[in-house]
Amino acid sequence: MAEAPPRIAIVGAGIAGVALAVALSKRGLACDVFERARNLREIGAGIQISPNGSRLLIALGLGRCLDHIGVRPESIDVRTWSDGTTLARTVLGEACEEMYGAPYLALHRAGLHSALVEQLPEPALHLGMECVEVREADGQVTLRFADGFETRADVVIGADGIRSAVRGQLIGDQPRFSGQSIYRAVVPVEAWPAAKERPHVSIWMGPGQHAVAYPILGGNSVSIAATAPAGDWRRESWSAEGSKEELLDAYAGWAPELVSLLSAAPEVTRWALYDRDPVERWSSEVTLIGDAAHPMLPFGAQGAALGLEDALALAVQLKDATTATVPDALRRYEELRRPRADQVHRFIRENERNHHVDDGDRQRERDADLDADFGLRQRAWLFGYDAVAEAGSGVAGAQGQQTPTR
């Protein structure tokens, strides 16, 4: 008699956790998803999904939905902080989709999350379940929740973000504070005529900070993300209210087009930015995906895409696993994913330095190299990665071994 499939529990119902649950269900595997929030309300602002992530969303059956809720930017434009001059451009649109077989998308985070949740089998989701303890013994894992409820599983996946309770049972590290905070806002597209005329992503890079803007919600709104030195700010919350006046003060003297866009924000939120250093191990009978495994700063628009890569790669490894072979499946998943995550992590840390260079010789050197670094073909190592194909082959492909550029 065939051995029963493993009992799978996922802690966290963000984009990565729900994507994993959907991917498992499409492979005939049931799971339970435990989320601490009591309701999945719409939060957040914009999110960019590069082809390495969008091809996985399409594989989950969201292609038609993405056509409806997503915007396909024509380019990423890197601009000077002082007057908005374009320094470099990554062509996207049809050229990107033709080269990498999937589009570059700009969406509202809540819209993407809702689309994934709609694909989730209803009995799988359990709200108001805050995981406070993970215990491993005799090949099983026990989860204990804040209300005293306990459940057992053969495999537990932590998808519960940078402050992951599951990670805390595996790894004794702490988040690293970047010294930066990020202001977010959504404004009507009329506040930014350039985006209404031509949908694109703009990045204004300047001393100590940078700002990003792009159209979302069918091109009717613009998502803004503007970093600034954090000072005493340490809160991590999508809904923590920020000061519009402080945001405008931080960007005083920047390009008039950007200042006008920031001025149009009806309200802003503010989030302190943390990440963690890479680790040498993140699995046992428990494993991690997304920000629980490799939290990164939002300086390369890869957080959600990496979480999707993790989710689909892990679903491939678990598809034919039995209770006895779960440890091997998790080992293969980690061996595949850690080199990729570490590579992207280095890329993001390099962006952290290069986006915020002070004016002067180092800035002029960076600007002179931008055209070569930001070409669409130079993104092959990142955009061209197919997590399902790599997980199926069991080895990191040549695309994953290329040297990252900015």
QUIZICOR-V728726 format. One record per pair of residues at least 12 apart in sequence whose C-alpha atoms are under 10 Angstrom apart, sorted by the first residue. I is the first residue (numbers start at 1). GAP is how many residues later the second one is. If there is no record, write none. Layout:
i/gap
I/GAP
I/GAP
//
This chain:
i/gap
2/320
3/318
3/319
3/320
3/321
4/317
4/318
4/319
5/23
5/24
5/25
5/149
5/313
5/314
5/315
5/316
5/317
5/318
5/319
5/320
5/321
6/23
6/24
6/25
6/147
6/148
6/149
6/312
6/313
6/314
6/315
6/316
6/317
6/318
6/319
6/320
7/22
7/23
7/24
7/25
7/133
7/134
7/145
7/146
7/147
7/148
7/149
7/315
7/316
8/13
8/16
8/21
8/22
8/23
8/24
8/25
8/133
8/144
8/145
8/146
8/147
8/148
8/149
8/310
9/12
9/21
9/22
9/23
9/24
9/25
9/115
9/132
9/133
9/134
9/142
9/143
9/144
9/145
9/146
9/147
9/148
9/149
9/277
10/21
10/22
10/23
10/24
10/25
10/114
10/115
10/143
10/145
10/146
10/147
10/148
10/149
10/150
10/156
10/276
10/277
10/278
10/279
11/21
11/22
11/23
11/24
11/25
11/115
11/118
11/119
11/120
11/132
11/145
11/146
11/147
11/148
11/149
11/150
11/153
11/154
11/155
11/277
12/21
12/22
12/23
12/24
12/25
12/113
12/114
12/115
12/117
12/118
12/119
12/145
12/146
12/147
12/148
12/149
12/152
12/153
12/154
12/280
13/20
13/21
13/22
13/23
13/24
13/27
13/100
13/104
13/112
13/113
13/114
13/145
13/146
13/147
13/148
14/21
14/26
14/99
14/102
14/103
14/145
14/146
14/147
14/276
14/277
14/290
14/293
15/94
15/95
15/97
15/98
15/99
15/100
15/101
15/102
15/144
15/275
15/289
15/290
15/292
15/293
15/296
16/97
16/100
16/142
16/143
16/144
16/145
16/273
16/274
16/275
16/276
16/287
16/288
16/289
16/290
16/291
16/292
16/293
16/294
16/295
16/296
17/16
17/17
17/18
17/99
17/140
17/141
17/142
17/143
17/144
17/271
17/272
17/273
17/290
17/291
17/293
17/294
18/15
18/95
18/96
18/98
18/99
18/100
18/101
18/102
18/106
18/107
18/141
18/290
18/293
19/37
19/38
19/41
19/94
19/97
19/98
19/100
19/101
19/288
19/289
19/290
19/291
19/292
19/293
19/296
20/13
20/40
20/96
20/100
20/137
20/139
20/269
20/287
20/288
20/289
20/290
20/291
20/292
20/293
20/294
20/295
21/12
21/95
21/96
21/98
21/99
21/100
21/103
21/104
21/290
21/291
21/294
22/38
22/39
22/94
22/95
22/96
22/97
22/98
22/99
22/102
22/289
22/290
22/293
23/33
23/34
23/36
23/37
23/38
23/96
23/97
23/285
23/288
23/289
23/290
23/291
23/292
23/293
23/296
24/96
24/287
24/288
24/290
24/291
24/292
24/294
24/295
25/94
25/95
25/96
25/99
25/290
25/294
26/34
26/35
26/93
26/94
26/289
26/293
27/288
27/289
27/291
27/292
27/293
28/291
28/292
29/286
29/289
29/290
29/291
30/91
30/93
30/94
31/90
31/92
31/93
31/94
31/122
31/124
31/125
32/89
32/91
32/92
32/93
32/94
32/121
32/124
33/87
33/90
33/91
33/92
33/93
33/94
33/96
33/123
33/124
33/126
34/90
34/91
34/92
34/93
34/94
34/95
34/96
34/97
34/111
34/124
34/125
34/126
35/90
35/91
35/92
35/93
35/94
35/95
35/96
35/124
35/125
36/90
36/91
36/92
36/93
36/94
36/95
36/109
36/110
36/124
37/89
37/90
37/91
37/92
37/93
38/88
38/89
38/90
38/91
38/92
39/87
39/88
39/89
40/70
40/73
40/74
40/77
40/87
41/69
41/72
41/73
42/66
42/67
42/68
42/69
42/71
42/72
43/65
43/66
43/67
43/68
43/70
43/194
43/195
43/196
44/64
44/65
44/66
44/67
44/140
44/141
44/142
44/179
44/193
44/194
44/195
44/225
45/62
45/63
45/64
45/65
45/66
45/139
45/140
45/141
45/171
45/177
45/178
45/179
45/180
45/193
45/224
46/60
46/61
46/62
46/63
46/64
46/65
46/66
46/138
46/139
46/140
46/167
46/168
46/169
46/170
46/171
46/175
46/176
46/177
46/178
46/179
47/23
47/58
47/59
47/60
47/61
47/62
47/63
47/64
47/65
47/167
47/169
47/176
47/178
47/251
47/254
47/255
47/256
47/257
47/258
48/22
48/23
48/24
48/25
48/56
48/57
48/58
48/59
48/60
48/61
48/153
48/166
48/168
48/252
48/253
48/254
48/255
48/256
48/257
49/21
49/23
49/54
49/55
49/56
49/57
49/58
49/252
49/253
49/254
49/255
49/256
49/257
49/259
49/334
50/42
50/46
50/47
50/50
50/52
50/53
50/54
50/55
50/56
50/250
50/251
50/252
50/254
50/255
50/329
50/332
50/333
50/334
51/45
51/46
51/48
51/49
51/50
51/51
51/52
51/53
51/54
51/254
51/331
51/332
51/333
51/334
51/335
52/48
52/49
52/50
52/51
52/52
52/250
52/253
52/254
52/256
52/257
52/328
52/329
52/330
52/331
52/332
52/333
52/334
52/335
53/49
53/50
53/51
53/52
53/249
53/250
53/251
53/252
53/253
53/254
53/255
53/256
53/259
53/329
53/330
53/331
53/332
53/333
53/334
54/12
54/47
54/48
54/49
54/50
54/51
54/251
54/254
54/255
54/329
55/42
55/45
55/46
55/47
55/48
55/49
55/250
55/253
55/254
55/328
55/329
55/330
55/331
55/332
55/333
56/46
56/249
56/252
56/253
56/255
56/256
56/257
56/330
56/331
56/332
57/45
57/55
57/58
57/59
57/248
57/251
57/252
57/255
58/44
58/45
59/253
59/329
60/56
60/59
60/252
61/55
61/58
62/50
62/53
62/54
62/57
63/39
65/46
65/47
65/50
65/51
66/37
66/39
66/40
66/41
66/45
66/46
66/49
67/36
67/38
67/151
68/149
68/150
69/36
69/37
69/38
69/39
69/42
69/43
69/46
69/147
69/148
69/149
69/150
70/33
70/34
70/35
70/36
70/37
70/38
70/41
70/42
70/145
70/146
70/147
70/148
70/149
71/22
71/32
71/33
71/34
71/35
71/36
71/37
71/128
71/129
71/143
71/144
71/145
71/146
71/147
71/148
71/149
72/20
72/21
72/22
72/25
72/31
72/32
72/33
72/34
72/35
72/127
72/128
72/129
72/143
72/144
72/146
72/147
73/18
73/19
73/20
73/21
73/30
73/31
73/32
73/33
73/122
73/125
73/126
73/127
73/128
73/141
73/142
73/143
73/146
74/15
74/16
74/17
74/18
74/19
74/20
74/21
74/22
74/30
74/31
74/124
74/125
74/126
74/127
75/14
75/15
75/16
75/17
75/18
75/20
75/21
75/29
75/123
75/124
75/125
75/126
75/127
75/301
76/12
76/13
76/14
76/15
76/16
76/123
76/124
76/125
76/126
76/127
76/136
76/137
76/138
76/298
76/299
76/300
77/12
77/13
77/14
77/123
77/124
77/125
77/126
77/127
77/135
77/297
78/12
78/123
78/124
78/125
78/126
78/127
78/134
78/277
78/289
78/292
78/293
78/296
79/123
79/124
79/125
79/126
79/127
79/131
79/132
79/176
79/288
80/123
80/124
80/125
80/126
80/130
80/174
80/175
80/287
81/122
81/123
81/124
81/125
81/126
81/128
81/129
81/130
81/170
81/172
81/173
81/174
81/175
81/177
82/122
82/123
82/124
82/169
82/170
82/171
82/172
82/173
82/174
82/176
83/121
83/170
83/171
83/172
83/173
83/174
83/175
84/118
84/119
84/120
84/121
84/170
84/171
84/172
84/173
84/174
85/119
85/170
86/116
86/117
86/118
87/117
87/280
87/281
87/282
87/283
87/284
87/287
88/279
88/280
88/281
88/282
88/283
88/284
88/285
88/286
88/287
89/112
89/113
89/281
89/282
89/283
89/284
89/285
89/286
89/287
90/111
90/281
90/283
90/284
90/285
90/286
90/287
90/288
90/289
91/109
91/283
91/284
91/285
91/286
92/12
92/13
92/108
92/109
92/283
92/284
93/12
93/106
93/107
95/281
96/280
96/281
96/283
96/287
96/288
97/286
99/277
99/278
99/281
99/284
99/285
100/276
100/277
100/279
100/280
100/283
100/284
100/285
100/286
101/282
101/283
102/281
102/282
103/280
104/279
105/111
106/93
106/94
106/95
106/108
106/109
106/110
106/111
106/112
106/113
106/116
106/117
107/107
107/108
107/109
107/110
107/111
107/112
107/115
107/116
108/78
108/107
108/108
108/109
108/110
108/113
108/114
108/115
109/107
109/195
111/106
128/17
128/18
128/19
129/15
129/16
129/17
129/18
129/19
129/20
130/13
130/14
130/15
130/16
130/17
130/18
130/19
130/30
130/35
131/12
131/13
131/14
131/15
131/16
131/17
131/18
131/19
131/27
131/29
131/33
131/34
131/35
132/12
132/13
132/14
132/15
132/16
132/32
132/33
132/34
132/36
132/37
133/12
133/13
133/17
133/32
133/33
133/35
133/36
134/16
134/18
134/22
134/31
134/32
134/33
134/34
134/35
134/36
134/152
135/17
135/31
135/34
135/150
135/151
136/16
136/17
136/18
136/19
136/20
136/33
136/148
136/149
136/150
137/148
138/16
139/14
139/15
139/16
139/145
139/146
139/184
139/185
139/187
139/188
140/12
140/13
140/14
140/15
140/16
140/145
140/146
140/183
141/12
141/13
141/14
141/15
141/144
141/145
142/12
142/13
142/14
143/13
143/23
153/132
153/133
153/170
154/131
154/132
154/168
154/169
154/170
154/172
154/173
155/129
155/130
155/131
155/132
155/163
155/168
155/171
155/172
155/175
156/127
156/128
156/129
156/130
156/131
156/132
157/126
157/128
157/129
157/130
157/131
157/132
157/135
157/154
157/157
157/173
158/124
158/128
158/129
158/130
158/131
158/132
158/133
158/134
158/135
159/128
159/129
159/130
159/131
159/132
159/133
159/134
159/148
159/152
160/128
160/129
160/130
160/131
160/132
160/133
161/127
161/128
161/129
161/130
161/131
161/132
161/133
161/134
162/12
162/13
162/112
162/113
162/114
162/128
162/129
162/130
162/131
162/132
162/133
162/134
163/12
163/73
163/111
163/112
163/128
163/129
163/132
164/124
164/127
164/128
164/129
165/127
166/120
166/121
166/122
166/126
166/127
167/115
167/116
167/119
167/120
167/121
167/122
167/125
167/126
168/124
169/117
170/111
170/112
170/113
170/114
170/116
170/117
170/118
171/108
171/109
171/110
171/111
171/112
173/103
173/104
173/106
174/100
174/101
174/102
174/103
175/98
175/99
175/100
175/101
175/102
175/120
176/97
176/98
176/99
176/100
176/101
176/119
177/53
177/57
177/95
177/96
177/97
177/98
177/99
178/51
178/52
178/94
178/95
178/96
178/97
178/98
178/119
178/174
179/49
179/50
179/51
179/52
179/53
179/54
179/55
179/93
179/94
179/95
180/28
180/29
180/47
180/48
180/49
180/50
180/51
180/53
180/54
180/91
180/92
180/93
180/94
180/117
180/172
181/28
181/45
181/46
181/47
181/48
181/49
181/50
181/51
181/52
181/53
181/54
181/55
181/89
181/90
181/91
181/92
181/93
182/27
182/28
182/29
182/42
182/43
182/44
182/45
182/46
182/47
182/48
182/54
182/60
182/65
182/86
182/87
182/88
182/89
182/90
182/91
182/116
183/28
183/41
183/42
183/43
183/44
183/45
183/55
183/57
183/58
183/59
183/60
183/61
183/63
183/64
183/84
183/85
183/86
183/87
183/88
183/89
184/27
184/28
184/29
184/39
184/40
184/41
184/42
184/43
184/54
184/55
184/57
184/58
184/63
184/78
184/81
184/83
184/84
184/85
184/86
184/87
185/28
185/37
185/38
185/39
185/40
185/41
185/57
185/59
185/77
185/79
185/80
185/81
185/82
185/83
185/84
185/85
186/27
186/28
186/29
186/30
186/35
186/36
186/37
186/38
186/39
186/76
186/78
186/79
186/80
186/81
186/82
186/83
187/28
187/29
187/33
187/34
187/35
187/36
187/37
187/74
187/75
187/76
187/77
187/78
187/79
187/80
187/81
188/27
188/28
188/29
188/31
188/32
188/33
188/34
188/35
188/73
188/76
188/77
188/78
189/25
189/26
189/27
189/28
189/30
189/31
189/32
189/33
189/34
189/72
189/75
190/30
190/31
190/32
190/71
190/74
191/30
191/31
191/66
191/69
191/70
191/71
191/72
191/73
191/74
192/21
192/22
192/23
192/29
192/30
192/65
192/66
192/68
192/69
192/70
192/72
193/64
193/68
194/63
195/18
195/19
195/20
195/24
195/25
195/26
195/27
196/18
196/19
196/23
196/24
196/25
196/26
198/17
198/21
199/15
199/16
199/17
199/20
199/23
200/13
200/14
200/15
201/12
201/13
201/14
201/21
201/22
202/12
202/13
202/22
202/56
203/22
203/23
203/55
203/152
204/22
204/50
204/51
204/54
204/151
204/152
205/49
205/149
205/150
205/151
205/152
205/153
206/45
206/48
206/148
206/149
206/150
206/151
206/152
206/153
206/157
207/21
207/147
207/148
207/149
207/150
207/151
207/152
207/153
207/156
208/19
208/20
208/21
208/144
208/145
208/146
208/147
208/148
208/149
208/150
208/151
209/17
209/18
209/19
209/20
209/41
209/42
209/143
209/144
209/146
209/147
209/148
209/149
210/15
210/16
210/17
210/18
210/41
210/89
210/142
210/145
210/146
210/147
211/13
211/14
211/15
211/16
211/17
211/40
211/47
211/51
211/144
212/12
212/13
212/14
212/15
212/46
212/87
213/12
213/13
213/45
213/48
213/49
222/39
222/43
223/42
224/34
224/37
224/38
224/41
224/44
225/37
225/43
225/44
225/45
225/73
226/21
226/24
226/25
226/36
226/44
227/20
227/23
227/24
227/43
227/44
227/45
227/46
227/71
227/72
227/129
228/18
228/19
228/22
228/23
228/42
228/44
229/21
229/43
229/44
230/40
230/41
230/42
230/43
231/41
232/40
233/37
233/38
233/39
233/40
234/36
234/37
234/38
234/39
234/40
235/35
235/36
235/37
235/38
236/34
236/35
236/36
236/37
236/38
237/32
237/33
237/34
237/35
238/31
238/32
238/33
239/29
239/30
239/31
239/32
240/28
240/29
240/30
240/31
241/26
241/27
241/28
241/29
241/30
242/25
242/26
242/27
242/28
242/29
243/24
243/25
243/26
243/27
244/18
244/19
244/20
244/21
244/22
244/23
244/24
244/25
244/26
245/18
245/23
247/12
247/15
247/16
247/21
247/23
248/12
248/14
248/15
273/23
273/24
273/25
274/21
274/22
274/23
274/24
275/16
275/19
275/20
275/21
275/22
275/23
275/70
275/74
276/15
276/16
276/17
276/18
276/19
276/20
276/21
276/69
277/17
277/18
277/19
277/65
277/68
277/69
278/15
278/16
278/17
278/18
278/60
278/61
278/63
278/64
278/65
278/67
278/68
279/14
279/15
279/59
279/63
280/54
280/58
281/12
281/50
281/53
281/54
281/57
282/12
282/48
282/49
282/52
282/56
283/44
283/47
283/48
283/50
283/51
283/52
284/42
284/43
284/44
284/46
284/47
284/50
285/41
285/42
285/43
285/44
285/45
285/46
286/40
286/41
286/44
287/27
287/40
287/43
287/44
287/46
287/47
288/19
288/22
288/23
288/26
288/42
288/46
289/17
289/18
289/19
289/20
289/21
289/22
289/25
289/45
289/48
290/13
290/14
290/15
290/16
290/17
290/18
290/19
290/20
290/21
290/51
291/12
291/13
291/15
291/16
292/15
293/14
293/17
293/41
293/44
293/45
293/48
294/12
294/13
294/44
294/47
294/48
294/50
294/51
295/12
295/46
295/50
296/45
296/48
296/49
296/50
296/52
296/53
297/48
297/51
297/52
297/54
297/55
298/50
298/51
298/53
298/54
299/48
299/49
299/50
299/51
299/52
299/53
299/54
299/55
299/56
300/44
300/45
300/47
300/48
300/49
300/50
300/51
300/52
300/106
301/47
302/42
302/43
302/46
302/80
303/41
303/42
303/45
305/78
306/31
306/34
306/35
306/38
306/81
307/34
308/79
309/28
309/31
309/32
309/76
309/77
309/78
309/79
309/81
309/82
310/23
310/24
310/26
310/27
310/28
310/30
310/31
310/77
310/78
310/81
311/22
311/76
311/77
312/74
312/75
312/76
312/77
312/79
313/19
313/20
313/21
313/23
313/24
313/73
313/74
313/75
313/76
313/77
313/78
313/79
313/81
314/15
314/16
314/18
314/19
314/20
314/22
314/23
314/73
314/74
314/77
315/14
315/18
315/73
315/76
316/13
316/17
316/71
316/72
316/73
316/74
316/75
316/76
316/78
317/12
317/13
317/14
317/15
317/16
317/71
317/74
317/75
317/77
318/12
318/14
318/15
332/59
332/62
332/63
333/58
333/61
335/59
335/60
335/61
336/51
336/54
336/55
336/57
336/58
336/59
336/60
336/61
337/50
337/53
337/54
337/58
337/59
339/57
339/61
339/62
340/41
340/42
340/45
340/47
340/56
340/57
340/60
340/61
341/59
343/38
343/39
343/57
343/58
343/59
343/60
343/61
344/37
344/38
344/56
344/60
346/58
346/59
347/35
347/56
347/57
347/58
347/59
348/56
348/58
350/54
350/55
350/56
351/54
351/55
354/12
354/13
354/52
355/51
366/40
369/37
370/35
370/36
372/33
372/34
373/31
373/32
373/33
374/31
374/32
375/30
375/31
378/24
378/25
378/26
378/27
378/28
379/20
379/23
379/25
379/26
379/27
380/19
380/20
380/22
380/24
381/16
381/17
381/18
381/19
381/20
381/21
381/22
381/23
381/24
382/17
382/18
382/20
382/21
382/22
382/23
383/16
384/15
384/16
385/12
385/13
385/14
385/15
386/13
386/14
//
